Amino acid sequence: MTADRTPPAAVGGPWPPDPLIHELSTGPWLAGLSRRLGRTVTLAHVPDDAWDEVVLPGTDAVWLMGVWTRSAAGRDIALGDPDVRREVASYLPDATDDDIVASPYCVRAYVVDPAFGGPEGLAAARGALAARGVRLILDFVPNHVAPDHPWVTEHPEFFVRGTDDDLAAQPPAYRATPSGPLAMGKDPYFAPWKDVLQLNLTNPGLRQAVVATLLEVAGQCDGVRCDMAMLALDDVIDRTWGDRVDPAQPRPYWTEVIGGVRAHWPAFMFAAEAYWDREPDLIAQGFDHCYDKRLYDRLVADDAASVRAHLGADPAYQHHLLRFLENHDEPRAAATFPTDRGRAAGVVVATTPGALLVFLGQLAGRRDHYPVQQARWPDHIPDPDTEAWWRTLLSALADHRVRAGQWSLLAVDGWPDNRSCDRLMAWQWADHEHRHLVVVNFSDQPADGRIPLPDTAGAKVVLTDRLTGATYDRSGDDLDPDVAPGGGLYVALGPWAVNLFGVVES
């Protein structure tokens, strides 16, 4: 491989700084297309109009979640799990064994599953997306592999090993294999996962094999989303496994792995699923983007003050975050947020710095959170109001380059006898061509206040709401933050209301 190599049918050049990523659950998505078209559809045979459907306005990348070869052992485990069967049956009353598959994170091989069209199908999918100017993201799982992964017999030293006594004393935590008892994958706060074996992340040979695997993956896509990435941090490894793993290596796992891949694929993007406020550590070790679970939790908690405080972090750091209202691990946004609050939260995640993740079915208002072992989803009639609102927002962002330039959080001021301004949040994006102002009332009560607009003193400005088309003229003196008393743009918003203003000086 050479440092400047770009595969055929790929989008060249650097990634945009704040990409919009659309996550698809590949198996259920293809199953739905197959049902709709009356024929088996693999990645090699997705019709053009289906690709057009998933390339939402402003989409920079599609994440095909779960394309790798599934584990036969993992499927047997899923079929034997009464909780999985019960959950699948709750969504599919007519479910059969064919509707249950291994978890997409129970990976037997980093080769595209033949059921999805194999490597040729993935190449066709990548080409179809590249023709639309869209990049491709796939999964990588650092922490564990399937019980029938070839490494189990070829490289047992790649795993956390146990003893016969461990197996007898802790049967949920260890599994008998041809190479002896091996530990089940886990994090330090929960019971072990039932269907995966834990890798020895400090083993030098394992790390070399991981880099080799990712170099193969990087030839097939433009980036990876790394599952439970914080479990590969040195202190987490030590806390979870202690002396059952090799001694700590001179370089952290992610520094070594990401550096090894980028030596050959400099533009390859790494995104981390991350919890426990470990985002700064993962960014320092090379990740481009990390899940912003903390913002999600604060939006769910309906806490405007904590959301505002969260957005007070350094914008340079925030550009490394990945914002979302749902994904395949979280409950559906339509079931979590009442309609108006969900739309206010949607504006927050869509207009602040960082990558934006949208999940398959989010725009259609799906409410059910399906298990990852479910092979097909039931038919769903899209909610037209939800879909229209999201498309209006995403189109406004794309058409008007709302997220261009420098982002800054703005103060919102009130009066001594009126502190409803504390319910408001405001920020702007500005470059030499565009300025956009976003104001959100993240509460169930009316709110008003004044927002200083930097660099508009003495000018007349026209404010155009990108979501409604409404236009307002304001004089420069009224906007001057130095004018007393209470200079700045006066804004009054009803419960959960938003303004997304394009600001033009005249």
N, C-alpha and C positions, 0 to 999 in steps of 0.2 A: 504494500500500500504506500501511497505517497501523500504528503501533507496536503496537497491541493486537489486531491482526487474528489470528483463529484460524480456520483453514479448517474447513469442515464435515467431520465424521467424523474428528476429531483428538482426542487426549487433551490436555486443557488443563492449565494450571498448570506449575510448575517441575518439572524432572527430579528424580528421587530422587538422593541424593548418591552412592550406590554401586550403579548399576543392573546388573542381570543382562541380558546381551545374548545372544540366540541367533542365530548366523550361519547363513544358508541359502545354499547355492550354487543360485541360482534356477533356472537351466536344468536341471541334473540333478535337482533336486527336482521340478520340474514334469514332467520326462520320466518319473520314477518313478511319479508319480501317474497320468499318462496310461497307462502300462503296466498299472498296478494296476486302473484303472477301465475300461480298454478303450476309451478315447476321448481326444481331445486336450483337455488341461486347460491353460488360461491362468490368469493371476492373476484374471481376471474370473469364473472358474468353479471355484475351489478349494472343495470341499465343507467344510461346517462341521467335520466330524470331523477333517479334515486340518489345519485351523487349530488345533483343540484339541490335536492331537498336537505341534505345534511350539511352543505356548505352555506351556513347561515350568513346573513349580512355581516361583513367584517371579519369572517372566520380566517384565521391564520394557520390553524393546524387542526387536524382530526386525530383523535386518540382512539385507535382500534383496540379497545380493551379485550384481552383474553384471546389472542390469536394463536398462542403457542400450543404445542402438542399436549393434549390432556393425558392424564394418567389413568390407566385401566385400574390400578390399585386404588387410586383416589375415587374413581367412580364407584367401585365396590364399597368403599367406606361411606360414600354419600348415600348409596342405596340402602345400606344397613343402619343409617342414622335416623331414628324415628323423628327427631326434631326437624331434619331436612324434609322428610316425607310429609310431615304435618304442615310445614310452612308452604311447600309447593302445592299441596292439595287445597290449602286455603285460597290460593289464587287460581288454581286450575282444578276444578272439581272432577274433570274427566282425565286427570293426569294418569299416565302410565309410566313404566320404568324408562321409556324412551325420553321422557320429559326431565329426567334427572341426569346430570353430567358431573364430572369432577369439577371442583373449583378451578377457575382460571389461574389461581395462584398455587395450584398443585401441579407444577410444571415438570413434565418428564423430559422434554427436550426443547431447546430454543430454535425449533423448526416449525413453520406454520402448519397447523393441524391439517391433515388431508381433507377433513370434512369442510374446511373453509377454503379449499383450493390450493393448499400447499404453497411453496415459495413462488411458483408462477402466478398464483392468484394474488399474492401480496404484491408482486411486482406490477401486476395490472392495476391494482388498487392505487398504488403509489403513483403510477403514471396518470390515472384519471384525476387524482387530487392535484398533482403538479400542473396538469393542463388548466386547472382552475386557480393556480397560484397558491395552493394550499399544501402545507407540509404534513408529514405523517409522524405520529408518536406511537410507540408500542410500550409494553410493560417490561420491567426487569425486577426480579425478586432476589434481593441479596441474601436474605436470612435463611432460606430453606428451599428444598426441592422435594419432588414426589418420592414416595417410598420405592418406586421402581425406576428411579433415575439411574443411568449407567454408572455414575460415580459410586453408587452404593457398593458395587462389586469391584470396580476398577480402581477406585481411590477411597477406600474407607477412612484414610487419614484426613480427608476433607470434612469429616463429620465430627460432631461432639459424641464421644463414645461413652458407653456405660458398661456395667458389669452384669453378670447374671443376678447378683444380689439386688442391683438397682431395678432390674426388670421384674423381679419377684416382689420387691417392696413398693414400687411405683409403676404399676403397669400402664397408667395413662400417660406417663412421662417418657417411657422408653418403648422401643419396638424391636422385636427379634427380626434380624435380617441375616442373609447368608454371610455377612461379615461380622456378625455378633450384635449385641444390643447397641442401638443407636438412639440418641435423644430425639424426642419430638420437638418440632419448632415451637418457640414460645416467646413472649415478652415477660418482663419481670413482674407484671401486675395481674396476669390472668393465667388460667389453666392452659396447659399445652394444647396446641391445635391437633386435631385427630388425624390429619391426613398428610402431614409433611414432616421431613426430617431436618434437624438443625445442622447448619453448616458451621464449621470451625473457622470463624472469620479472621482469626489471627494466624492461620496456617499459611506459610509462604507459597506453597504449591497451589493451594486453593485460590489465592489472590491472582496468581499467574493465570490459572484456568479461567477465572472470572473475566480478566482483561481480554483473554483470547475469545471468550464467548461474546463479550460486548463488542469486540471489533467485528465479529461476524454480524451481530445485530445492527451495528452502525452502518453496515453496507446495505441495509434493507430499509432504513427509515432515517428520520431527521432528528430524533430525540427519544428519550425514554422517561417514563414516569416510574420512579423507584419505590416499590412497596415498602412501607414501614421503615423508611431510611434511617431513622434515629436508632434503630436496634443495632446498627453497625458502628455506632460511636464507641470509642475505646472504653469509656467509663461504664456504658450500658452493658457492653460485652462482659466486662469484669464483674459488674454487680449481678448479672444473670447467671454466669457460668463459672466464675472464679478460676480455679486451677484445672478445670476440665478442658480448657482450651490451651493452645500454645501460648507462650509468653508474648506480651505486646510487642508489636513490630516498631521499627524506628519511625515509620510514617503511618498516620491514621489510614484506616481502610479506604475511606472515600478519596482522600488525597492521592493515594496510590492508584486506585482504580480509575478515577476520573482523569488523572494525569496520563495514565497509560493509554486511555482511549483518545484523548485529545492530541496526543503526539502524532496520531495518524488522521484524526477527524477533528480539526480545530473548531469547526462550527457546530459540532454535535451538542445538542441541548440535554441537560439533566434537570429533571424536576423531581422533588422529593415529597412523598407523603410523610408528614412530620407532625408530631404531637409533643406535649410536655414542654413547650416553649424552647425547643432545641433548634429552631430555625437559624439563629445566628451562627451556631456551630457548624451546621450543614452548609450554609452559604460560605463561611470561611474556608471550608474544605472543597469548594468548587461548584456547588449547585447554583444553577441559574435561577430557579424558582423553588419555593417551599410552600406547602399548604399553609394558609392562614386560618387555622382552626380557631384561634383565639377570637378573631373578628367574627367568625360564624357564631361562636357561642354567645358573644355579646349581642349580636343581632337577634338571636333566638330569645335571649333574656330580656329583650326590649329595654335596653339601658342606654339612653342617648348619651349620658355623661361618659360612660366607659367606652362607647364607640368613638366619641370625639377624642378622648384621651389616647385611644389606640392609634388614631389617625395623626396624632401629634408626633409620631416617630419620624426619624430622618427620612425624607422622601427617597434618598438614594437607597436606603435599606428597603423601603416599601416596594420599590420596583422589583425586588427579588421575591416578593410574595405572590401567592396564587390564591385569588379570592373565589369564593363559590357560595351558592345557596343550597346546592345538593350535589352529590356524586353517588357512585354505586355503593358507598359505605354509609352514607347519611340518609335519613328519612327524606322523602320527597318534599320539596319546598311548598307545593300546593297544599300538603297536609300539615305542614309545620307552621306556616305563616298565614294568618287571615289575609284576604286579598289585598287590602290597602296597605297593610304593614309589609306584606311581601313585596309589593311594588316599590315602596320606599327603600326596603333593604336591597332590592335589585338595583336601584339607582346607586346606592352606596357602593356595592361591589363592582359595578360596571364603570364607575367614573372616578375611582381612586387608583393610585399607581399599582402596578403589578399585573400579572397575567389574570385573565378571567376564564373560569371553567364553567361550561354549560353542559348538562347531561342530557342524553337521549330521552325524549319525552317531557323534558322540563317545560319547553314552550307550549306543548300540548296540554299541560296541566295534569299530567299523570299524578295520582295520589298514592299508589301502592309501591312499596319498597320490596322488590323481589329478591329472593336469595340468589347468590351468584351461581348456585348449582342448578338453577331453573333454566331449561334449554329454550323455552319459548315463553313469550309474554302473551296474555290475553289481548284480544282486540280492544281498542280504546277509541272512543269518539273524542276528538280534540275539543277543548274548551275554546270557543272562538274569541272570547274577550281576552283570555290569558295570552293566546297566541298572537293576537293583534297587538297587544300592549308590548310584549317582548320584541316583536319584529319592529315596531315603531322605535323602541329604544335602541336596538342594535343598529337599525338603519340610520338613526340620527347620529350615533357614534361614528359609523363608517362614512356616511355621506359628508359630514361636516368636520371630520378629523377632530372630534371633541378631545381625544386623549393625546393631543400633540403638544409638544413644548414642555415647559416647566410647570410642575404641579405645586401648589402651595395651599395650605390650610389657612382659612381666613377667620378673623375674630367676628363674633356677632355680639353687638352691644344692645342694651335695653335702657330702662330708666329706673330710678329708685323705687317707684311704685309699680313697676311692671318687669318681672323677671321671666316672662314667658319666653324670652329670647334664649333661655337655657335649653329649650327644647329644639332649637335650630342648630344645624351644622351647615357650614359653607366652605367651599374651596373653589379654586380656579385653575384652569389650564391656560397657558399663554405662550405664544412664540411670536415671531415677527409678523406672522400673517393672521393668526387666529387668537381669539380670547373667548373662553367659555367660563361661565359662572354657574355653579351648581349649589342649590339651597334645598335642604331636606328638613322637614319637620318630622322627626322620628318620635312621635308621641300621638296619643289619642285625644289631645286637646289642641285648640287653636294656639298659634304662636305668632309673635311679630318681633321685629328688631331691625337694627341698622347694621349694614355690612359695608365697611370701607372697601372701596375698589382701588387698588394701587394704580398709580400712574394715570388717573383719569381727571385729576384736578383741573378745573377750568374748561373742560371739554363737554360737548354735548354727546350723549351716547344713545344708541338705539339698541334695545334689548329684544331679542326674538327668541321666544320659547321654542326650542327644537322639538318638543313633544306635542305642542298644540298649535304652533304657528302664530300665536298671539304676539303682538309687537307693542313695545312701550318706549316712549321718548322720555329721557331724563336730562336735565340741565347739569352742567359741570359743577356749579356751586353747590347743588344739593348732594353731590357725590363726594365732595372734598372732605376727607376725614379730619382735616384741621379746622373746618368750619364749626363753630360752637353755636348752640348746643347740639350734640347728637348728629354730626355729619355722617354721610354715607348713604348708601342705597337703602330705602325703607322697604321691607318685605313683610307681608302678612300672609300666612299660609294656614289652611285648615288642617285637621288631623291627618297625618301621614302624607300630606301633600308635598309636591316637589316642584322646583323650577330648574330647568336646564336651559340657561340663557346663552345664546350667542351675543357677544358684546362688540358693537362696532362704534368707533368714535367718528363723529361728523362735525 
